[in-house]
Amino acid sequence: MVMKKNVKKIMRLILFFFLLVFIFFLINNYIKKEADDLFMVDLTNYSLSEVKNYAKRYELKLKINYTYSKIDKDKIISQNIKPKAKFARGDYLEVTVVKEIDDKLWAKYQVNELGMVPIMMYHGIFNLNNSDVVYTGGNVDSDGYNRTTEAFINDLEMFYQNDYRMIRLNDYINSEIDVPLGTSPIILTFDDGARNNINVLGYDKKGNLIIDPNSAVGILEHFKKKYPDFQVTATFFLNAGLFNQPQYNEDILKWLIKNGYDIGNHTKNHDNLSKMTKDEVMMSIGYMYQLFEEIIPNQYVNIISLPFGLPDSKNHQHFPYILGGTYHNTEYQNLTALRVGWDADYSPYHQAFDCTYLKRIRAWDNNGVDFDIEMVFNNLKQTRYISSGLKDVIVIPKEKSPNLASDLNMEVIEY
């Protein structure tokens, strides 16, 4: 009798054990399935506290940006992981929340949307440390047109830590500046299509380009992951050799467009347009647009970067043909011509802004003189464009109002 009771007890223990194992198996499978199959919800219907709880539940790294408006206070208006998109624990989640406008904010952040905007001019980025070169700082050549990877990385870090956020050159020209409150726009450009701008090492098993992490684009892509709010982008101005990698050139252009970069015109053979006839000017520029049209139709920007910065005056007799002309019975029209050097240019809302002929800043080191990076960014501390965070409104100090362009179709807030 006692034996039967012991057997029953043992059987119950065994059954209980297997039941626990089964429950553990179900829970483990559920957790694993949840980890493997996580799909984002539409957070625009959530409160901010609910978003925080959601991020905590799924171990997401939450970044909260704020925009300002007189309506929709505390509303979530955007999220970087789109609804129904798959995500994994530990991913970066960024949301934008509307906060009510408070005029005190403008003074707190010294908002000035008539301030100066830096357009950086880079050429080659060489995989070297600063200590490997004989020139000042990170200059690879005596004139400072080429930069070491160390210097380029330091530049990007300095921009970010000083609250600059990248925008597309095309958006700047079209008066569409969209950066968060208290930050300033910055534009990156590269001339000549040097191989070290985007050095391709081959294709992976899926046919994707393998990009050298030490090339300019490789470094930019690293910063894109490191600082998702940096809004990483750049415009590459090319000659007929494109990126000088014939086996990859077409795929490079398509990859750049797909990944948020822009392609512009630097003439067929890096030509000195000031010494050409008008027909030669139109051929040199039109040839490049015809080439782009064959590879990335309607996906390039109609902007030219002037080789050697020439002509150095809009009064040159052939300047009109730089902005517009005809090649092989096809018309082209450029929004702007980019100069070489030397300082930041005006806000697109400033009365002195000339979108057809823009200055750039040579990215070089020269001990804080002759408009090197140190000098320019020291000057910008007092003159930089500082955003209100409102995309369709211009916010300026009252004393700046005389400098406002007269033909703007945007609301202006003065404080």
C-alpha positions in Angstrom: 0.0 0.0 0.0 2.8 2.4 1.0 4.6 1.3 -2.1 1.7 2.2 -4.4 1.4 5.6 -2.7 5.1 6.2 -3.3 4.8 5.2 -7.0 1.8 7.6 -7.4 3.8 10.3 -5.7 6.8 9.7 -8.0 4.5 9.6 -11.1 3.0 12.9 -10.0 6.4 14.4 -9.6 7.5 13.2 -13.0 4.4 14.6 -14.6 4.8 17.9 -12.8 8.5 18.0 -14.0 7.5 17.3 -17.6 4.7 19.9 -17.3 7.3 22.5 -16.2 9.6 21.5 -19.0 6.7 21.9 -21.5 5.7 25.3 -20.1 9.3 26.4 -20.2 9.6 25.2 -23.8 6.4 27.1 -24.8 7.6 30.3 -23.0 11.1 30.0 -24.6 9.6 29.5 -28.0 7.3 32.5 -27.5 10.2 34.7 -26.4 12.4 33.5 -29.3 9.6 34.0 -31.8 8.9 37.5 -30.3 12.6 38.3 -30.6 12.8 37.0 -34.2 9.5 38.5 -35.4 9.2 42.0 -34.1 7.3 44.4 -36.2 7.0 48.1 -35.4 3.6 49.6 -34.6 2.3 53.0 -35.6 3.6 55.2 -32.7 1.7 58.3 -33.9 -1.3 57.1 -31.8 0.9 56.7 -28.7 1.6 59.2 -25.9 5.2 59.9 -25.2 5.1 57.8 -22.0 3.7 54.9 -24.0 6.5 55.2 -26.5 9.0 55.1 -23.6 7.4 52.0 -22.2 7.4 50.4 -25.7 11.0 51.1 -26.1 11.8 49.7 -22.7 9.8 46.6 -23.3 11.7 45.8 -26.6 15.1 47.1 -25.3 15.2 49.8 -28.0 17.6 52.8 -27.8 15.2 55.7 -27.8 16.1 59.1 -29.2 13.4 61.8 -28.8 13.5 64.9 -31.0 11.2 67.9 -30.6 9.6 70.2 -33.1 7.5 73.2 -32.1 4.0 74.3 -33.1 1.0 76.0 -31.7 -1.1 72.9 -32.4 -0.8 69.2 -31.9 1.0 69.6 -28.6 2.7 66.4 -27.3 1.8 64.5 -30.5 4.2 62.0 -32.0 4.6 63.0 -35.7 7.4 60.7 -37.0 9.4 57.6 -36.3 12.5 56.3 -38.0 11.3 52.6 -37.9 8.2 52.7 -40.1 5.0 50.9 -39.0 5.0 47.2 -39.9 8.8 47.3 -40.5 10.8 44.5 -38.9 13.2 45.4 -36.1 15.3 43.7 -33.5 16.0 44.3 -29.8 18.7 46.9 -29.3 17.8 48.8 -32.4 17.8 52.6 -32.5 14.3 54.2 -32.3 14.0 57.9 -33.0 10.7 59.7 -32.7 9.7 63.4 -33.1 7.3 65.0 -30.7 5.5 68.3 -31.0 6.0 70.8 -28.2 4.1 74.0 -27.9 5.9 77.1 -29.2 7.3 79.3 -26.5 8.9 82.6 -27.6 11.5 82.3 -24.9 12.9 79.3 -26.8 14.2 81.5 -29.6 16.2 83.6 -27.2 17.4 80.6 -25.3 18.9 79.0 -28.4 19.8 82.3 -30.1 17.8 81.3 -33.2 18.8 83.2 -36.3 17.6 81.9 -39.6 19.4 84.7 -41.5 22.8 83.4 -40.3 25.6 82.0 -42.5 25.7 78.5 -43.9 29.0 76.6 -44.5 29.4 74.6 -47.7 32.4 72.5 -47.2 34.7 71.7 -50.2 36.6 68.4 -50.1 38.6 66.6 -52.8 40.6 63.4 -52.0 40.5 61.6 -48.6 43.7 59.7 -48.2 44.0 56.8 -45.8 46.7 58.4 -43.6 47.2 59.7 -40.1 48.1 63.4 -39.7 51.5 62.3 -38.5 52.1 60.6 -41.8 52.1 63.9 -43.8 54.7 66.8 -43.8 52.1 69.5 -44.3 50.1 71.4 -41.6 47.5 69.4 -39.7 45.7 67.0 -41.9 46.7 68.5 -45.3 48.1 65.9 -47.8 49.2 68.5 -50.3 50.7 72.0 -49.8 47.5 73.8 -50.9 45.3 71.7 -48.5 42.9 70.4 -51.2 43.4 66.8 -50.0 42.8 65.5 -46.5 43.9 62.5 -44.3 41.2 60.1 -43.0 42.2 61.2 -39.5 41.5 64.9 -40.3 38.3 64.1 -42.1 37.0 62.0 -39.2 38.0 64.9 -36.8 36.2 67.4 -39.1 33.0 65.3 -38.9 33.2 64.9 -35.2 33.8 68.6 -34.7 30.7 69.4 -36.9 28.5 67.1 -34.9 29.7 68.1 -31.5 29.2 71.8 -32.4 25.6 71.1 -33.3 25.8 71.2 -37.1 23.5 68.9 -39.0 23.9 68.0 -42.7 21.5 69.1 -45.3 21.5 68.5 -49.1 23.0 71.2 -51.2 19.9 71.0 -53.4 17.6 71.7 -50.4 19.7 74.8 -49.4 19.4 76.2 -52.9 15.7 75.7 -52.8 15.3 77.3 -49.4 14.3 74.1 -47.7 16.4 73.9 -44.5 15.1 71.3 -42.0 17.3 70.8 -39.0 16.3 70.6 -35.3 15.9 73.5 -32.9 19.3 75.0 -31.9 21.3 73.3 -34.6 22.8 74.7 -37.7 22.9 73.4 -41.3 26.1 72.3 -43.0 26.7 71.0 -46.5 29.4 68.6 -47.7 30.7 68.6 -51.3 33.4 66.6 -53.0 35.1 67.5 -56.3 36.9 65.4 -59.0 35.5 61.9 -58.2 38.7 60.6 -56.7 38.8 56.8 -56.1 39.3 57.4 -52.4 35.9 59.1 -52.3 34.2 55.7 -52.5 36.7 53.0 -53.1 35.0 49.7 -54.0 36.7 46.5 -53.0 34.4 44.2 -54.9 30.9 42.6 -54.5 29.6 40.4 -51.7 27.7 37.1 -52.2 24.5 39.1 -52.7 25.9 41.3 -55.4 26.2 44.4 -53.1 29.1 46.8 -53.3 31.8 46.3 -50.7 33.0 49.8 -49.8 36.3 50.6 -48.3 35.6 51.8 -44.7 38.6 54.2 -45.0 37.3 55.9 -48.1 35.2 59.1 -47.7 31.8 57.3 -48.1 32.9 54.5 -45.8 33.7 57.1 -43.1 30.4 58.9 -43.8 28.4 55.6 -43.5 30.1 54.9 -40.2 29.0 58.4 -38.9 25.5 57.7 -40.3 25.3 54.7 -37.9 27.1 56.4 -35.0 25.0 59.5 -35.1 21.6 58.8 -36.8 20.5 62.4 -36.2 23.5 63.8 -38.1 21.5 63.5 -41.3 24.6 62.4 -43.2 24.7 63.3 -46.9 27.0 64.9 -49.5 27.1 65.9 -53.1 29.8 64.5 -55.4 30.8 66.5 -58.5 32.2 64.3 -61.2 34.2 64.4 -64.5 33.9 62.0 -67.4 35.9 59.3 -65.5 33.3 59.4 -62.7 34.9 57.6 -59.8 37.7 56.2 -61.9 36.6 52.6 -61.4 35.2 51.5 -64.8 34.0 48.1 -63.5 32.0 49.7 -60.7 31.2 53.3 -61.8 27.6 52.8 -62.8 26.8 50.7 -59.7 28.5 53.4 -57.5 26.3 56.1 -58.9 23.2 54.1 -58.4 24.3 53.1 -54.9 25.0 56.7 -53.9 21.6 57.9 -55.1 19.8 55.0 -53.3 21.7 55.8 -50.0 21.0 59.5 -49.8 23.8 61.2 -51.6 23.8 63.4 -54.7 25.6 63.6 -58.0 26.6 66.9 -59.7 28.5 68.2 -62.7 32.2 69.1 -62.7 32.7 69.3 -66.5 33.9 66.6 -68.9 37.6 66.9 -68.4 37.9 69.2 -65.3 37.9 72.1 -67.8 38.9 75.7 -67.3 35.6 77.2 -68.5 37.0 80.7 -68.5 39.3 79.8 -71.4 36.8 78.0 -73.6 34.5 79.2 -76.3 30.8 79.2 -75.5 30.3 76.1 -77.6 33.1 74.3 -75.8 31.5 75.3 -72.4 28.2 73.9 -73.4 29.8 70.7 -74.7 31.8 70.2 -71.5 28.8 70.7 -69.3 26.2 69.1 -71.5 28.3 65.9 -72.0 28.2 65.2 -68.3 24.4 65.6 -68.1 24.0 63.3 -71.0 26.2 60.7 -69.3 24.3 61.0 -66.0 21.0 60.7 -67.9 22.2 57.3 -69.3 23.1 55.9 -65.9 20.8 57.7 -63.3 18.1 59.4 -65.4 16.4 62.3 -63.6 18.2 61.4 -60.3 21.2 63.8 -60.4 21.2 67.4 -59.3 21.5 70.3 -61.8 24.4 72.0 -60.1 27.9 72.6 -61.4 31.1 72.9 -59.4 33.5 75.1 -61.3 36.9 73.5 -61.9 39.6 75.9 -60.5 36.8 78.1 -59.4 36.8 79.7 -62.8 35.4 81.9 -64.1 35.8 83.9 -60.9 33.2 86.4 -61.8 29.6 86.3 -63.0 30.5 89.1 -65.4 32.5 86.6 -67.6 31.0 86.6 -71.1 30.3 82.9 -71.0 28.8 82.7 -67.5 25.3 82.5 -69.0 26.2 79.3 -70.8 27.4 77.8 -67.5 24.0 78.3 -66.1 22.1 77.1 -69.2 22.8 75.9 -72.7 22.3 73.2 -75.3 24.3 70.1 -76.2 23.3 67.6 -78.9 19.9 69.3 -79.2 19.3 68.8 -75.4 19.0 71.7 -73.1 20.5 71.9 -69.6 19.8 74.3 -66.8 22.0 74.7 -63.7 20.5 76.0 -60.5 23.9 77.3 -59.3 27.7 77.3 -59.9 29.9 76.6 -57.0 33.1 78.6 -56.4 36.4 77.5 -54.8 36.7 78.8 -51.3 36.6 80.6 -49.0 33.9 81.4 -46.5 30.3 80.5 -45.5 27.5 81.9 -47.6 24.2 83.6 -46.8 21.0 82.0 -45.6 18.6 81.5 -48.5 16.2 83.9 -46.7 18.8 86.7 -46.7 18.5 89.5 -49.2 22.1 89.1 -50.2 21.7 85.4 -51.1 22.6 84.6 -54.7 21.7 81.0 -55.4 23.4 81.1 -58.8 27.0 81.6 -57.5 27.8 80.1 -54.1 31.0 80.3 -52.0 32.5 77.2 -50.4 35.0 76.6 -47.6 38.1 74.7 -48.4 38.6 72.0 -45.9 42.2 72.5 -44.8 44.4 73.4 -41.8 46.5 76.6 -41.8 47.0 77.4 -38.1 43.8 79.4 -37.9 44.4 81.9 -40.7 43.5 82.4 -44.4 40.0 81.0 -43.9 41.0 77.5 -42.9 38.6 75.3 -40.9 39.6 76.7 -37.5 39.2 80.3 -38.6 35.9 79.9 -40.4 34.2 78.0 -37.6 35.5 80.4 -35.0 33.9 83.2 -37.1 30.7 81.2 -37.4 30.2 81.1 -33.6 28.9 84.6 -34.0 27.3 84.5 -37.4 25.9 81.0 -38.0 22.4 80.1 -39.0 20.6 78.6 -36.0 17.4 76.8 -36.6 14.0 77.2 -34.9 13.1 73.6 -35.8 10.1 74.9 -37.8 10.5 73.9 -41.4 7.9 76.3 -42.9 8.6 79.3 -40.7 11.5 81.8 -40.6 12.5 82.9 -37.1 14.8 85.9 -36.7 15.9 88.4 -34.1 14.0 91.7 -34.7 17.3 93.6 -35.4 17.9 91.3 -38.3 14.7 92.0 -40.1 16.2 94.6 -42.5 18.3 91.8 -44.0 15.3 89.7 -44.9 14.6 89.0 -48.6 11.5 90.7 -49.9 10.2 87.8 -52.0 9.7 85.1 -49.5 6.4 83.2 -49.3 6.8 82.0 -45.7 5.6 83.1 -42.3 8.2 85.2 -40.4 8.5 85.3 -36.6 10.5 88.1 -35.1 11.5 88.1 -31.4 
